Amino acid sequence: MIETARIALIIYGALVIAGGVMGYVKAASAASLISGLVFGVAALAAGISAFRAPGPGLTAGLAASLFVGMFFLFRFLHTRSIMPAGVTLALSVLVAVLTFLALKSLRA
């Protein structure tokens, strides 16, 4: 489970970065670019650091995915659009659950 969460965080981080860049290219949204880079790099770094220190790395990854997920939950409730809000929300929830389960298995 821990290995799955590490890989999921790395992929998730790359997708969040790509989404931020796409938001900037399509809508000229500097906020999308900055937040995508900040939280994408955070998730990516958390996934990579979870190889050396699983507890802190997975905890940081859980925090990043929950923060992005909460943001896109509000965005989805406001816009009711599947793309990008719904898809990013679903992806964030999936990564948060995987990371939570990995942390739980670490503590067991």
Secondary structure, 3 states (H helix, E strand, C coil): CHHHHHHHHHHHHHHHHHHHHHHHHHHCCHHHHHHHHHHHHHHHHHHHHCCCCHHHHHHHHHHHHHHHHHHHHHHHHHHCCHHHHHHHHHHHHHHHHHHHHHHHHHHC
